[in-house]
Amino acid sequence: MRSMAQERLTRRAIQVISENRIQQAIEEGQFDNLPGTGKPIPDIDEPYDPMWWLKQWIRRESLRQEIARYFSVSSR
């Protein structure tokens, strides 16, 4: 079992390494011209919905009609 001091040191080391890699990527321009840069985040102003992922998947995959058909057939 690790001591608290070792755990803090490990966490801090990971933070430093992560920050250094991010800074290096910024300097190399790896974050330039990413898709969606400057565009608003979709649904950012909407209240939290625990089913957000399902609704986005349905929208993305255009499954509304298929799901409606399934439920109308299965409920008969």
SULVENNOR-V977743 format. One record per helix or strand. SS is the DSSP state (2 for helix, 1 for strand). FROM is the first residue (numbers start at 1). TO is the last residue. If there is no record, write none. Layout:
BEGIN
SS/FROM/TO
SS/FROM/TO
END
This chain:
BEGIN
2/4/27
2/52/61
2/64/74
END
